[in-house]
Amino acid sequence: MQKTVNNIHNPFFRLPLSSDPDKYYGSTQTIERILEAISGRYPAAVELIGLPGVGKSTMLHYLSHPEGAILKHQEQLQWIFRDEHYKLFPVLVEFKHLPTHIHPFSFIRERFHDSYPNYKKRVSPKMEAPLPILENNSRNGEDIDILEHEILELNKARIRPILLIDDFDLAFEKLSLKQTTRLRPLRAFVSFVLGTEKPLNKVNPEASSSPFFSTLLVIKVAGLTKVETKQLLIEPAKDVDICFPDKDVDFVAEKAGNHPYLLILAGRHLWDLREQLGILNNENQPLTEEQRNLLMGRLKEDLLPSFNLYFKRLSPEEIIVLTRISSSTEATIPADEYKSLASLFGKAVVKRDQSGNYRPFSQLFAEYISEESGITADKGAEKKIRGLEAKLYEYLKQNTNRICSFEELSQEVWNDPYEGNEIDIRRKIQVTVSRIRSKMRESRQYEGEEILSFRDKGYRLITPLKPSN
């Protein structure tokens, strides 16, 4: 008899379960690399870089939990803490919760004091001597000085704090070089794991030159392995006695990719659709082709905000490469574009398939890029300039004898005001010009034409000279 399961019981709506270390769905390899780094003879600072949805926050929660990563993967700790893992004191600091009126250093100290009583209670029975008493009193903005003193007291007991700072870039962009340098003395006694969406030297170039960032270990979060991807789709359902057909799991994994958040969204839709079709409890009945198309439509709609966010994080050069490999899995990458390809690979936007070819991390993202770039689905079809690209191209062509400024293009092509949005508008124009150039190179229709860049000014289209009579 078919078992009825209501939508409210869809287990994917309860993920990620950051409060349950037994339900960790994330990159085990990255966790082990972090543990090895922070447990060495000398404390380490790790910069954990990844796009939204790739699992950074889940990792930091897993590292901070008393029964989480430090306990479950203690064999990955270096020898100095392997037998005394409890002497690592993890403190989770989430800057997305930072009140506007509180300085980042004060917020770090608050989280430190919130975490210490439970930590002390948990490890005191294992310690030979009593742990120090830390009084939570602030003295007129001297929080970093007080925190340093308290950390030194813990160090005497051979306790190493681990500051797990999520969304560090939110606070870092507001710090000065002097303030950042004030953190440098802590590097001798504290391990840092800094979760960010982009490299800190791009968030705040001045502050990132601080000695605090010397020997910073950069770890790029590259999504889940093939096995972990399937586990994230299979295990939450199996916990409530539901088994998805293998064909459905493989289909969803290929379409959604290997980023945890996107897989969770995909798992929700797979569960809901199978339930609505009355086949949720029938693991021997995979979705039909028509039903898969229905699932694809739902996934496209739900994943679109994330794809838009990823696209906004890319440089014009990265977009050119991504467009190239989205249109063909066997695309040839010019030598001067491998730097951008490496950057895409490090951001987990691109992966290598079994044939060794580079392609977007999910089929749906590849389709999104193709649609954004105006590329047709047929491999042999010409890549045409259309939409806003065509409008920009035609405007440049009508003004071939002069430079068209960014402000002019913003107003005439996009009908957008330029003042107050200069950075966003310039980037938008640069991306569009990059796409047009890519298509011009691959079509004889534009032979001899070229769009020239003029730094901080704009663009000019040149056309081949017509022979005189």
C-alpha positions as a Markdown table, in Angstrom:
| # | Residue | x | y | z |
|---|---|---|---|---|
| 1 | Met | 0.0 | 0.0 | 0.0 |
| 2 | Gln | 1.3 | 3.5 | -1.0 |
| 3 | Lys | 2.5 | 5.4 | 2.1 |
| 4 | Thr | 1.2 | 9.0 | 2.3 |
| 5 | Val | 3.9 | 11.6 | 3.1 |
| 6 | Asn | 2.8 | 15.2 | 3.6 |
| 7 | Asn | 4.8 | 18.2 | 2.2 |
| 8 | Ile | 5.5 | 19.3 | 5.7 |
| 9 | His | 7.7 | 16.2 | 6.2 |
| 10 | Asn | 9.9 | 17.0 | 3.2 |
| 11 | Pro | 13.3 | 16.5 | 4.9 |
| 12 | Phe | 15.1 | 18.9 | 2.5 |
| 13 | Phe | 13.2 | 21.8 | 4.0 |
| 14 | Arg | 15.1 | 21.2 | 7.3 |
| 15 | Leu | 18.5 | 21.3 | 5.7 |
| 16 | Pro | 21.2 | 22.3 | 6.4 |
| 17 | Leu | 21.2 | 20.9 | 9.9 |
| 18 | Ser | 24.1 | 22.9 | 11.2 |
| 19 | Ser | 23.1 | 22.0 | 14.8 |
| 20 | Asp | 23.4 | 18.3 | 14.2 |
| 21 | Pro | 27.0 | 17.1 | 13.5 |
| 22 | Asp | 25.7 | 13.7 | 12.5 |
| 23 | Lys | 23.9 | 15.3 | 9.5 |
| 24 | Tyr | 26.8 | 17.2 | 8.0 |
| 25 | Tyr | 26.5 | 17.5 | 4.3 |
| 26 | Gly | 29.6 | 19.2 | 3.0 |
| 27 | Ser | 33.1 | 18.8 | 1.7 |
| 28 | Thr | 35.0 | 16.3 | 4.0 |
| 29 | Gln | 38.3 | 17.0 | 2.1 |
| 30 | Thr | 38.1 | 20.7 | 2.8 |
| 31 | Ile | 37.3 | 20.1 | 6.5 |
| 32 | Glu | 40.4 | 17.8 | 6.8 |
| 33 | Arg | 42.6 | 20.4 | 5.2 |
| 34 | Ile | 41.4 | 23.0 | 7.6 |
| 35 | Leu | 41.9 | 20.8 | 10.6 |
| 36 | Glu | 45.4 | 19.9 | 9.6 |
| 37 | Ala | 46.3 | 23.6 | 9.2 |
| 38 | Ile | 44.8 | 24.9 | 12.4 |
| 39 | Ser | 46.3 | 22.2 | 14.6 |
| 40 | Gly | 49.9 | 22.6 | 13.8 |
| 41 | Arg | 52.7 | 23.5 | 16.1 |
| 42 | Tyr | 52.2 | 27.1 | 15.2 |
| 43 | Pro | 48.7 | 28.5 | 14.8 |
| 44 | Ala | 47.6 | 29.1 | 11.2 |
| 45 | Ala | 45.3 | 31.5 | 9.5 |
| 46 | Val | 43.1 | 30.1 | 6.7 |
| 47 | Glu | 41.1 | 32.2 | 4.1 |
| 48 | Leu | 38.2 | 30.0 | 3.1 |
| 49 | Ile | 36.9 | 31.4 | -0.3 |
| 50 | Gly | 33.7 | 30.3 | -2.0 |
| 51 | Leu | 30.6 | 31.5 | -3.8 |
| 52 | Pro | 27.3 | 31.7 | -1.9 |
| 53 | Gly | 25.7 | 28.2 | -1.5 |
| 54 | Val | 29.0 | 26.3 | -1.8 |
| 55 | Gly | 28.9 | 25.3 | 1.9 |
| 56 | Lys | 31.3 | 27.6 | 3.8 |
| 57 | Ser | 28.9 | 28.4 | 6.6 |
| 58 | Thr | 27.9 | 24.8 | 7.1 |
| 59 | Met | 31.6 | 23.9 | 7.4 |
| 60 | Leu | 32.2 | 26.6 | 10.1 |
| 61 | His | 29.2 | 25.4 | 12.1 |
| 62 | Tyr | 30.5 | 21.8 | 11.8 |
| 63 | Leu | 34.0 | 22.9 | 13.0 |
| 64 | Ser | 32.5 | 24.9 | 15.9 |
| 65 | His | 30.2 | 22.1 | 17.2 |
| 66 | Pro | 31.5 | 20.3 | 20.4 |
| 67 | Glu | 30.7 | 16.9 | 18.7 |
| 68 | Gly | 31.5 | 18.1 | 15.2 |
| 69 | Ala | 34.6 | 18.1 | 13.0 |
| 70 | Ile | 37.3 | 18.3 | 15.7 |
| 71 | Leu | 36.0 | 15.2 | 17.4 |
| 72 | Lys | 34.9 | 13.2 | 14.4 |
| 73 | His | 38.0 | 13.9 | 12.3 |
| 74 | Gln | 40.6 | 14.0 | 15.1 |
| 75 | Glu | 42.9 | 11.7 | 13.1 |
| 76 | Gln | 43.4 | 14.6 | 10.8 |
| 77 | Leu | 44.8 | 16.8 | 13.6 |
| 78 | Gln | 48.5 | 17.2 | 13.8 |
| 79 | Trp | 50.3 | 15.3 | 16.6 |
| 80 | Ile | 50.3 | 18.1 | 19.1 |
| 81 | Phe | 46.5 | 18.1 | 19.4 |
| 82 | Arg | 45.6 | 14.6 | 18.2 |
| 83 | Asp | 45.5 | 13.1 | 21.6 |
| 84 | Glu | 44.2 | 16.3 | 23.3 |
| 85 | His | 41.7 | 17.6 | 20.7 |
| 86 | Tyr | 39.7 | 19.1 | 23.5 |
| 87 | Lys | 42.4 | 21.8 | 23.9 |
| 88 | Leu | 41.2 | 23.3 | 20.7 |
| 89 | Phe | 38.6 | 26.0 | 21.6 |
| 90 | Pro | 36.4 | 26.8 | 18.5 |
| 91 | Val | 34.5 | 30.1 | 18.5 |
| 92 | Leu | 32.0 | 30.8 | 15.8 |
| 93 | Val | 31.7 | 34.5 | 14.8 |
| 94 | Glu | 29.0 | 35.2 | 12.2 |
| 95 | Phe | 29.4 | 38.8 | 10.9 |
| 96 | Lys | 26.1 | 38.6 | 9.1 |
| 97 | His | 24.6 | 39.1 | 12.6 |
| 98 | Leu | 26.9 | 42.0 | 13.5 |
| 99 | Pro | 24.9 | 45.0 | 14.8 |
| 100 | Thr | 25.7 | 48.2 | 13.0 |
| 101 | His | 26.6 | 50.0 | 16.3 |
| 102 | Ile | 29.1 | 47.4 | 17.4 |
| 103 | His | 32.7 | 47.3 | 16.3 |
| 104 | Pro | 33.9 | 44.0 | 14.7 |
| 105 | Phe | 36.5 | 43.5 | 17.4 |
| 106 | Ser | 33.9 | 44.0 | 20.2 |
| 107 | Phe | 31.6 | 41.5 | 18.4 |
| 108 | Ile | 34.5 | 38.9 | 18.3 |
| 109 | Arg | 35.1 | 39.3 | 22.0 |
| 110 | Glu | 31.4 | 39.0 | 22.7 |
| 111 | Arg | 31.2 | 35.7 | 20.8 |
| 112 | Phe | 34.4 | 34.6 | 22.6 |
| 113 | His | 32.8 | 35.1 | 26.0 |
| 114 | Asp | 29.5 | 33.6 | 25.0 |
| 115 | Ser | 31.3 | 30.4 | 24.0 |
| 116 | Tyr | 33.8 | 30.1 | 26.8 |
| 117 | Pro | 31.6 | 29.0 | 29.8 |
| 118 | Asn | 30.2 | 25.9 | 27.9 |
| 119 | Tyr | 33.7 | 25.1 | 26.7 |
| 120 | Lys | 35.2 | 25.4 | 30.2 |
| 121 | Lys | 32.4 | 23.2 | 31.7 |
| 122 | Arg | 33.0 | 20.6 | 29.0 |
| 123 | Val | 36.8 | 20.3 | 29.2 |
| 124 | Ser | 37.6 | 21.1 | 32.8 |
| 125 | Pro | 37.3 | 17.5 | 34.0 |
| 126 | Lys | 40.1 | 16.6 | 31.5 |
| 127 | Met | 42.5 | 19.4 | 32.5 |
| 128 | Glu | 45.2 | 19.0 | 35.1 |
| 129 | Ala | 44.8 | 22.5 | 36.4 |
| 130 | Pro | 41.7 | 24.8 | 36.6 |
| 131 | Leu | 41.0 | 26.9 | 33.6 |
| 132 | Pro | 41.2 | 30.7 | 34.1 |
| 133 | Ile | 38.1 | 32.8 | 34.9 |
| 134 | Leu | 37.4 | 35.3 | 32.2 |
| 135 | Glu | 35.3 | 38.3 | 33.3 |
| 136 | Asn | 33.1 | 39.8 | 30.6 |
| 137 | Asn | 33.7 | 43.5 | 31.1 |
| 138 | Ser | 34.6 | 46.0 | 28.4 |
| 139 | Arg | 36.7 | 49.1 | 29.0 |
| 140 | Asn | 35.9 | 51.8 | 26.5 |
| 141 | Gly | 36.7 | 50.2 | 23.2 |
| 142 | Glu | 39.7 | 48.2 | 24.5 |
| 143 | Asp | 38.1 | 44.9 | 23.6 |
| 144 | Ile | 41.0 | 43.7 | 21.4 |
| 145 | Asp | 43.5 | 44.4 | 24.2 |
| 146 | Ile | 41.3 | 42.5 | 26.7 |
| 147 | Leu | 40.8 | 39.7 | 24.3 |
| 148 | Glu | 44.6 | 39.4 | 23.7 |
| 149 | His | 45.2 | 39.2 | 27.5 |
| 150 | Glu | 42.5 | 36.5 | 27.9 |
| 151 | Ile | 43.9 | 34.5 | 25.1 |
| 152 | Leu | 47.4 | 34.6 | 26.7 |
| 153 | Glu | 45.8 | 33.3 | 29.9 |
| 154 | Leu | 44.4 | 30.3 | 28.0 |
| 155 | Asn | 47.7 | 29.8 | 26.2 |
| 156 | Lys | 49.3 | 29.1 | 29.6 |
| 157 | Ala | 46.9 | 26.2 | 29.9 |
| 158 | Arg | 47.9 | 25.1 | 26.4 |
| 159 | Ile | 44.4 | 26.0 | 25.1 |
| 160 | Arg | 44.3 | 27.2 | 21.5 |
| 161 | Pro | 41.3 | 29.3 | 20.5 |
| 162 | Ile | 40.1 | 28.8 | 16.9 |
| 163 | Leu | 38.3 | 31.9 | 15.6 |
| 164 | Leu | 35.9 | 30.8 | 12.9 |
| 165 | Ile | 34.7 | 34.0 | 11.3 |
| 166 | Asp | 32.0 | 33.7 | 8.7 |
| 167 | Asp | 31.3 | 36.5 | 6.2 |
| 168 | Phe | 34.6 | 38.1 | 7.3 |
| 169 | Asp | 34.5 | 40.3 | 4.2 |
| 170 | Leu | 31.4 | 42.1 | 5.5 |
| 171 | Ala | 33.4 | 43.6 | 8.4 |
| 172 | Phe | 36.8 | 43.6 | 6.7 |
| 173 | Glu | 35.9 | 46.2 | 4.1 |
| 174 | Lys | 35.3 | 48.7 | 6.9 |
| 175 | Leu | 38.6 | 48.0 | 8.7 |
| 176 | Ser | 41.7 | 50.2 | 8.4 |
| 177 | Leu | 45.2 | 49.0 | 7.9 |
| 178 | Lys | 46.0 | 50.0 | 11.5 |
| 179 | Gln | 43.0 | 48.1 | 12.9 |
| 180 | Thr | 43.8 | 45.0 | 10.9 |
| 181 | Thr | 47.5 | 45.1 | 12.0 |
| 182 | Arg | 46.2 | 45.1 | 15.6 |
| 183 | Leu | 45.1 | 41.5 | 15.1 |
| 184 | Arg | 48.7 | 40.5 | 14.1 |
| 185 | Pro | 49.9 | 39.6 | 17.7 |
| 186 | Leu | 47.0 | 37.1 | 18.0 |
| 187 | Arg | 48.4 | 35.1 | 15.2 |
| 188 | Ala | 51.0 | 33.6 | 17.6 |
| 189 | Phe | 48.3 | 32.1 | 19.9 |
| 190 | Val | 45.1 | 31.8 | 17.8 |
| 191 | Ser | 44.1 | 30.0 | 14.6 |
| 192 | Phe | 41.8 | 31.9 | 12.3 |
| 193 | Val | 39.4 | 30.5 | 9.6 |
| 194 | Leu | 38.0 | 33.4 | 7.6 |
| 195 | Gly | 35.0 | 32.6 | 5.4 |
| 196 | Thr | 34.8 | 35.0 | 2.5 |
| 197 | Glu | 33.1 | 35.2 | -0.9 |
| 198 | Lys | 36.1 | 36.8 | -2.7 |
| 199 | Pro | 39.8 | 37.3 | -2.0 |
| 200 | Leu | 40.4 | 39.8 | 0.8 |
| 201 | Asn | 42.9 | 41.7 | -1.3 |
| 202 | Lys | 40.0 | 42.6 | -3.6 |
| 203 | Val | 37.7 | 43.5 | -0.7 |
| 204 | Asn | 40.0 | 45.9 | 1.0 |
| 205 | Pro | 43.4 | 46.3 | -0.8 |
| 206 | Glu | 44.9 | 48.7 | 1.8 |
| 207 | Ala | 44.0 | 46.6 | 4.9 |
| 208 | Ser | 45.0 | 43.3 | 3.2 |
| 209 | Ser | 48.6 | 44.6 | 3.1 |
| 210 | Ser | 48.7 | 44.3 | 6.9 |
| 211 | Pro | 51.2 | 41.8 | 8.4 |
| 212 | Phe | 48.2 | 40.0 | 9.8 |
| 213 | Phe | 47.8 | 38.3 | 6.4 |
| 214 | Ser | 51.4 | 37.1 | 6.0 |
| 215 | Thr | 51.5 | 33.4 | 5.4 |
| 216 | Leu | 47.7 | 33.3 | 5.0 |
| 217 | Leu | 46.6 | 29.9 | 3.7 |
| 218 | Val | 44.0 | 30.2 | 0.9 |
| 219 | Ile | 41.5 | 27.3 | 0.5 |
| 220 | Lys | 39.0 | 27.6 | -2.3 |
| 221 | Val | 35.8 | 25.6 | -1.6 |
| 222 | Ala | 35.2 | 23.7 | -4.8 |
| 223 | Gly | 31.9 | 22.0 | -4.0 |
| 224 | Leu | 31.2 | 18.4 | -3.2 |
| 225 | Thr | 32.7 | 15.2 | -4.7 |
| 226 | Lys | 30.5 | 12.9 | -6.8 |
| 227 | Val | 29.9 | 10.6 | -3.8 |
| 228 | Glu | 29.0 | 13.5 | -1.5 |
| 229 | Thr | 26.7 | 15.0 | -4.1 |
| 230 | Lys | 24.7 | 11.8 | -4.2 |
| 231 | Gln | 24.7 | 11.5 | -0.4 |
| 232 | Leu | 23.1 | 14.9 | -0.1 |
| 233 | Leu | 20.3 | 13.8 | -2.4 |
| 234 | Ile | 19.9 | 10.3 | -1.0 |
| 235 | Glu | 20.4 | 10.3 | 2.8 |
| 236 | Pro | 17.9 | 13.0 | 3.9 |
| 237 | Ala | 15.2 | 11.0 | 2.1 |
| 238 | Lys | 16.4 | 7.7 | 3.4 |
| 239 | Asp | 16.3 | 9.0 | 7.0 |
| 240 | Val | 12.5 | 9.1 | 6.6 |
| 241 | Asp | 12.4 | 5.7 | 4.8 |
| 242 | Ile | 12.1 | 7.1 | 1.3 |
| 243 | Cys | 14.4 | 5.9 | -1.5 |
| 244 | Phe | 14.8 | 7.9 | -4.7 |
| 245 | Pro | 15.4 | 5.9 | -7.9 |
| 246 | Asp | 19.1 | 6.0 | -8.9 |
| 247 | Lys | 18.2 | 7.4 | -12.3 |
| 248 | Asp | 16.4 | 10.4 | -10.6 |
| 249 | Val | 19.4 | 11.0 | -8.3 |
| 250 | Asp | 21.8 | 11.0 | -11.2 |
| 251 | Phe | 19.6 | 13.2 | -13.3 |
| 252 | Val | 19.2 | 15.8 | -10.6 |
| 253 | Ala | 22.9 | 15.8 | -9.7 |
| 254 | Glu | 23.9 | 16.4 | -13.3 |
| 255 | Lys | 21.4 | 19.2 | -13.7 |
| 256 | Ala | 21.9 | 21.0 | -10.4 |
| 257 | Gly | 25.6 | 20.6 | -9.9 |
| 258 | Asn | 27.7 | 20.0 | -6.8 |
| 259 | His | 27.0 | 23.1 | -4.7 |
| 260 | Pro | 25.2 | 22.0 | -1.4 |
| 261 | Tyr | 22.6 | 24.8 | -1.3 |
| 262 | Leu | 21.5 | 24.2 | -4.9 |
| 263 | Leu | 21.4 | 20.4 | -4.3 |
| 264 | Ile | 19.1 | 21.0 | -1.3 |
| 265 | Leu | 16.7 | 23.1 | -3.5 |
| 266 | Ala | 16.8 | 20.4 | -6.1 |
| 267 | Gly | 16.1 | 17.7 | -3.5 |
| 268 | Arg | 13.1 | 19.6 | -2.3 |
| 269 | His | 11.6 | 19.7 | -5.8 |
| 270 | Leu | 12.4 | 16.1 | -6.6 |
| 271 | Trp | 10.6 | 15.1 | -3.3 |
| 272 | Asp | 7.6 | 17.3 | -4.0 |
| 273 | Leu | 7.1 | 16.3 | -7.6 |
| 274 | Arg | 7.3 | 12.6 | -6.8 |
| 275 | Glu | 4.8 | 13.0 | -4.0 |
| 276 | Gln | 2.4 | 14.9 | -6.2 |
| 277 | Leu | 2.7 | 12.2 | -8.8 |
| 278 | Gly | 1.9 | 9.6 | -6.2 |
| 279 | Ile | 5.2 | 7.7 | -6.7 |
| 280 | Leu | 7.2 | 9.0 | -3.7 |
| 281 | Asn | 7.4 | 5.6 | -2.1 |
| 282 | Asn | 8.1 | 3.7 | -5.3 |
| 283 | Glu | 11.8 | 3.5 | -5.8 |
| 284 | Asn | 11.4 | 1.3 | -8.8 |
| 285 | Gln | 9.5 | 4.0 | -10.8 |
| 286 | Pro | 11.8 | 6.8 | -12.0 |
| 287 | Leu | 10.5 | 9.9 | -13.6 |
| 288 | Thr | 9.4 | 9.8 | -17.2 |
| 289 | Glu | 10.9 | 12.2 | -19.8 |
| 290 | Glu | 7.9 | 14.4 | -19.6 |
| 291 | Gln | 8.0 | 14.4 | -15.8 |
| 292 | Arg | 11.8 | 15.3 | -15.9 |
| 293 | Asn | 11.0 | 18.3 | -18.1 |
| 294 | Leu | 8.5 | 19.4 | -15.5 |
| 295 | Leu | 11.1 | 19.0 | -12.8 |
| 296 | Met | 13.6 | 21.0 | -15.0 |
| 297 | Gly | 11.1 | 23.9 | -15.2 |
| 298 | Arg | 10.8 | 24.0 | -11.5 |
| 299 | Leu | 14.6 | 23.8 | -10.9 |
| 300 | Lys | 15.3 | 26.6 | -13.4 |
| 301 | Glu | 12.9 | 28.9 | -11.6 |
| 302 | Asp | 14.3 | 28.2 | -8.2 |
| 303 | Leu | 18.0 | 28.2 | -9.1 |
| 304 | Leu | 17.8 | 31.4 | -11.2 |
| 305 | Pro | 18.5 | 33.8 | -8.2 |
| 306 | Ser | 21.7 | 31.8 | -7.4 |
| 307 | Phe | 22.8 | 31.8 | -11.0 |
| 308 | Asn | 22.2 | 35.5 | -11.3 |
| 309 | Leu | 24.3 | 36.0 | -8.2 |
| 310 | Tyr | 27.2 | 33.9 | -9.6 |
| 311 | Phe | 27.1 | 35.7 | -12.9 |
| 312 | Lys | 27.4 | 39.1 | -11.1 |
| 313 | Arg | 30.5 | 37.9 | -9.3 |
| 314 | Leu | 32.4 | 37.1 | -12.6 |
| 315 | Ser | 34.7 | 39.4 | -14.5 |
| 316 | Pro | 34.2 | 40.1 | -18.2 |
| 317 | Glu | 37.2 | 37.9 | -19.0 |
| 318 | Glu | 35.7 | 35.0 | -17.0 |
| 319 | Ile | 32.4 | 35.4 | -18.7 |
| 320 | Ile | 34.0 | 35.1 | -22.2 |
| 321 | Val | 35.6 | 31.8 | -21.1 |
| 322 | Leu | 32.5 | 30.5 | -19.5 |
| 323 | Thr | 30.5 | 31.4 | -22.6 |
| 324 | Arg | 32.9 | 29.5 | -24.7 |
| 325 | Ile | 32.8 | 26.2 | -22.7 |
| 326 | Ser | 29.0 | 26.5 | -22.2 |
| 327 | Ser | 28.5 | 26.3 | -25.9 |
| 328 | Ser | 30.7 | 23.2 | -26.4 |
| 329 | Thr | 32.2 | 20.8 | -24.0 |
| 330 | Glu | 35.2 | 20.4 | -26.3 |
| 331 | Ala | 35.9 | 24.1 | -26.7 |
| 332 | Thr | 39.5 | 25.2 | -27.3 |
| 333 | Ile | 40.7 | 27.7 | -24.8 |
| 334 | Pro | 43.3 | 30.2 | -26.1 |
| 335 | Ala | 46.5 | 30.5 | -24.0 |
| 336 | Asp | 45.7 | 34.0 | -22.9 |
| 337 | Glu | 42.4 | 32.9 | -21.3 |
| 338 | Tyr | 43.8 | 30.2 | -19.1 |
| 339 | Lys | 44.2 | 32.6 | -16.2 |
| 340 | Ser | 40.4 | 33.2 | -16.3 |
| 341 | Leu | 39.7 | 29.5 | -16.6 |
| 342 | Ala | 41.8 | 28.8 | -13.6 |
| 343 | Ser | 39.9 | 31.5 | -11.6 |
| 344 | Leu | 36.6 | 29.9 | -12.7 |
| 345 | Phe | 37.8 | 26.5 | -11.7 |
| 346 | Gly | 38.9 | 27.8 | -8.3 |
| 347 | Lys | 35.5 | 29.3 | -7.7 |
| 348 | Ala | 33.8 | 26.0 | -8.5 |
| 349 | Val | 31.9 | 27.5 | -11.4 |
| 350 | Val | 33.8 | 25.2 | -13.8 |
| 351 | Lys | 34.7 | 21.5 | -13.4 |
| 352 | Arg | 36.4 | 18.8 | -15.5 |
| 353 | Asp | 34.4 | 16.0 | -16.9 |
| 354 | Gln | 35.5 | 12.4 | -17.3 |
| 355 | Ser | 36.9 | 13.2 | -20.7 |
| 356 | Gly | 39.1 | 15.9 | -19.3 |
| 357 | Asn | 37.1 | 18.8 | -20.8 |
| 358 | Tyr | 36.1 | 21.9 | -18.9 |
| 359 | Arg | 32.4 | 22.7 | -18.5 |
| 360 | Pro | 30.1 | 24.6 | -16.1 |
| 361 | Phe | 29.5 | 22.9 | -12.8 |
| 362 | Ser | 25.9 | 22.1 | -13.7 |
| 363 | Gln | 23.9 | 21.6 | -17.0 |
| 364 | Leu | 21.3 | 24.2 | -15.9 |
| 365 | Phe | 24.0 | 26.8 | -15.3 |
| 366 | Ala | 25.4 | 26.1 | -18.7 |
| 367 | Glu | 22.0 | 26.7 | -20.2 |
| 368 | Tyr | 21.7 | 29.9 | -18.2 |
| 369 | Ile | 25.0 | 31.1 | -19.5 |
| 370 | Ser | 24.1 | 30.2 | -23.1 |
| 371 | Glu | 20.8 | 32.1 | -22.8 |
| 372 | Glu | 22.5 | 35.1 | -21.3 |
| 373 | Ser | 25.0 | 35.1 | -24.1 |
| 374 | Gly | 22.4 | 34.6 | -26.9 |
| 375 | Ile | 23.9 | 31.3 | -27.9 |
| 376 | Thr | 21.5 | 28.9 | -29.6 |
| 377 | Ala | 21.2 | 25.3 | -28.5 |
| 378 | Asp | 22.5 | 23.9 | -31.9 |
| 379 | Lys | 26.2 | 23.4 | -31.8 |
| 380 | Gly | 26.6 | 24.3 | -35.5 |
| 381 | Ala | 24.4 | 27.4 | -35.2 |
| 382 | Glu | 26.0 | 30.9 | -35.5 |
| 383 | Lys | 26.4 | 32.9 | -32.3 |
| 384 | Lys | 24.4 | 36.0 | -33.2 |
| 385 | Ile | 24.5 | 39.5 | -31.6 |
| 386 | Arg | 21.0 | 40.1 | -30.3 |
| 387 | Gly | 19.0 | 42.0 | -27.7 |
| 388 | Leu | 20.9 | 44.6 | -25.8 |
| 389 | Glu | 24.1 | 43.4 | -27.5 |
| 390 | Ala | 22.7 | 44.3 | -30.9 |
| 391 | Lys | 21.4 | 47.7 | -29.6 |
| 392 | Leu | 24.9 | 48.5 | -28.2 |
| 393 | Tyr | 26.6 | 47.3 | -31.4 |
| 394 | Glu | 24.3 | 49.4 | -33.6 |
| 395 | Tyr | 24.8 | 52.5 | -31.5 |
| 396 | Leu | 28.6 | 52.1 | -31.7 |
| 397 | Lys | 28.4 | 51.6 | -35.5 |
| 398 | Gln | 26.3 | 54.7 | -35.9 |
| 399 | Asn | 29.1 | 56.6 | -34.1 |
| 400 | Thr | 32.2 | 55.1 | -35.7 |
| 401 | Asn | 34.1 | 58.3 | -35.8 |
| 402 | Arg | 34.2 | 59.0 | -32.1 |
| 403 | Ile | 34.5 | 57.6 | -28.6 |
| 404 | Cys | 31.2 | 56.8 | -27.0 |
| 405 | Ser | 31.5 | 57.4 | -23.3 |
| 406 | Phe | 30.2 | 55.1 | -20.5 |
| 407 | Glu | 27.7 | 57.8 | -19.5 |
| 408 | Glu | 26.4 | 58.2 | -23.0 |
| 409 | Leu | 26.1 | 54.4 | -23.5 |
| 410 | Ser | 24.3 | 54.0 | -20.2 |
| 411 | Gln | 21.7 | 56.6 | -21.2 |
| 412 | Glu | 21.3 | 55.8 | -24.9 |
| 413 | Val | 21.5 | 52.0 | -24.8 |
| 414 | Trp | 20.2 | 51.1 | -21.3 |
| 415 | Asn | 18.2 | 54.2 | -20.6 |
| 416 | Asp | 19.8 | 54.2 | -17.1 |
| 417 | Pro | 21.1 | 57.2 | -15.2 |
| 418 | Tyr | 24.9 | 57.0 | -14.9 |
| 419 | Glu | 25.6 | 59.2 | -11.8 |
| 420 | Gly | 25.6 | 57.2 | -8.6 |
| 421 | Asn | 25.9 | 53.8 | -10.4 |
| 422 | Glu | 29.2 | 54.3 | -12.2 |
| 423 | Ile | 30.9 | 51.1 | -11.1 |
| 424 | Asp | 27.9 | 48.8 | -11.8 |
| 425 | Ile | 27.2 | 50.4 | -15.1 |
| 426 | Arg | 30.8 | 50.3 | -16.4 |
| 427 | Arg | 31.0 | 46.6 | -15.5 |
| 428 | Lys | 27.7 | 45.9 | -17.3 |
| 429 | Ile | 28.9 | 47.7 | -20.4 |
| 430 | Gln | 32.3 | 45.9 | -20.3 |
| 431 | Val | 30.6 | 42.5 | -20.0 |
| 432 | Thr | 28.3 | 43.3 | -23.0 |
| 433 | Val | 31.3 | 44.5 | -25.1 |
| 434 | Ser | 33.2 | 41.4 | -24.2 |
| 435 | Arg | 30.3 | 39.2 | -25.5 |
| 436 | Ile | 30.0 | 41.2 | -28.7 |
| 437 | Arg | 33.8 | 40.9 | -29.4 |
| 438 | Ser | 33.7 | 37.2 | -28.8 |
| 439 | Lys | 30.9 | 36.8 | -31.4 |
| 440 | Met | 32.5 | 39.2 | -33.9 |
| 441 | Arg | 35.7 | 37.1 | -33.9 |
| 442 | Glu | 33.7 | 34.0 | -34.8 |
| 443 | Ser | 31.6 | 35.5 | -37.7 |
| 444 | Arg | 32.7 | 36.7 | -41.1 |
| 445 | Gln | 29.9 | 39.1 | -41.0 |
| 446 | Tyr | 32.0 | 41.4 | -38.8 |
| 447 | Glu | 35.4 | 40.8 | -40.5 |
| 448 | Gly | 37.6 | 43.9 | -40.2 |
| 449 | Glu | 35.5 | 45.5 | -37.5 |
| 450 | Glu | 36.9 | 46.0 | -34.0 |
| 451 | Ile | 35.7 | 47.6 | -30.8 |
| 452 | Leu | 38.5 | 49.7 | -29.2 |
| 453 | Ser | 38.7 | 50.4 | -25.5 |
| 454 | Phe | 39.7 | 53.8 | -24.2 |
| 455 | Arg | 40.6 | 53.6 | -20.5 |
| 456 | Asp | 38.2 | 55.4 | -18.2 |
| 457 | Lys | 36.5 | 56.9 | -21.3 |
| 458 | Gly | 34.5 | 54.4 | -23.3 |
| 459 | Tyr | 34.5 | 52.5 | -26.6 |
| 460 | Arg | 34.8 | 53.2 | -30.3 |
| 461 | Leu | 33.9 | 50.8 | -33.2 |
| 462 | Ile | 36.2 | 50.9 | -36.2 |
| 463 | Thr | 35.1 | 49.4 | -39.5 |
| 464 | Pro | 37.2 | 48.4 | -42.6 |
| 465 | Leu | 37.9 | 51.3 | -45.0 |
| 466 | Lys | 35.9 | 51.2 | -48.2 |
| 467 | Pro | 38.0 | 51.2 | -51.4 |
| 468 | Ser | 37.9 | 54.6 | -53.2 |
| 469 | Asn | 36.6 | 54.8 | -56.8 |
